[in-house]
Amino acid sequence: QVQLVESGGGLVQAGGSLRLSCAASGVRFSSNGMGWYRQAPGNQRELVAIISTGGSTDYADSVKGRFTISRDNAKNTVYLQMNSLKPEDTAVYYCNIVDPNYPGRRWGQGTQVTVSS
């Protein structure tokens, strides 16, 4: 059974940094692209960053140059380093397998990031 546990969120002032972690189990982790997503109140969940099995990355325009996604296949963990945070980055952040058809794909509880101005 797929399990994803996000951590590392919190309250930070604008301009600050946070590092999110996501521990995955029940997943062929090294064989799958992983992504970080976020959902702000009243908004749909959006894709923030993705990392391929080979380590290639891509980002939403809104976070390019500020966020960095990385993975540690030995630990089945994906990270999101967030720098120069802005109030509009406030959201619940989730990680997940990029492939929407992965058997048993499910969402974790996410981790709240709040950026104060």
N, C-alpha and C positions, 0 to 999 in steps of 0.2 A: 504494500500500500504506500502510495506516495505521501511523504510528509515533508513539509517545508516550514522551517522555524526561523522567522526574521527577528533580528535584534539590533540594538544600537541607536534607536531613535531617541528623541528627547526634545527639550526646549533649548533653543540657541538664538542668540542675537543675529541680526542681519550682518553679513560679512563673515560669520563664523563657519565652522566646519563640523561635520559628523562623518563617521564611518559606519555604514550598515553592513551586517553580516546575514547570510542565509545558509543554514545547514539543511542539506537535503538527505533524505533516506528513502529507500524503496524506488530509487531512480537509477537508471544506467547513466550516472552523472557525466562521466567523461565522454560519453557518446552523444550528448545532447547539448544544443545551444541553450543558454540560460538568459533570462531577462529580468530587469527590474521595472516595475510598474508603480504607478501612484494614482490615488484617487482622492481628490479634494472634495469637501462637502458640496453637494449639488452638481458635481461634475461626473462624467464617465471616467472609468479607469483608463489611463493612458500609458503607453509604453515609453519608458524613459531611456533605457539603455539595454543593449544586447551584446552578448559575447558568444562567439562560435566555439565549436570544439577545438579549433585550431588557435583560438585566442584573438581572432579579428573582432573588432568592436564597432559599434555604431550608436549614435546618440540622437535624441530629439534635439531639434534646433534650440529649444529653450534652455538646454543644459550643456550644450557643447562648450568645451573649454573650462567648465567648472566641475563637472562630474567625471569620475573614472570608474569603470567597471573592471573587475578582475576575477579570476577564479583560481582555486587550489583544488585540483582533482584528487590529490591525496587525502584531502580532508572533506571532499564532497561539499565544498563551501564556495559561495559566490559573494563578492563584496561590492559595495558601492561607496567610493570616497566622494564626499560632497563638500566642495569648497565654495567660498564666496556666496553663501546661501542668501536667498532673498525671501521676503514674506510670501511671495507667490509660489515658493517651493513647499509651503505648508500642505501636508497631505498625509494619508496613510500609505506607506510604501510596502509593496509586496514583491517577492521574487517568484518566478515560475519557469517551467520548461517552456521554451519558445514554441515548440510544436503543439498546436491546439488539439491535435488528435492523439497525443500520447496517451496510452491506456492508463486510466486512473488519475489523470491530471486533475489536480484540485488546488484550491487557493488556501494558503495559510491564514493566520490571523493578522498578519502585517505588523508594522511598527510605525508608531505615530511620530512624525517630524513636525515640529512647530517652530517657525522662524518669526521672531518678534522684530518690529521695526524700531 
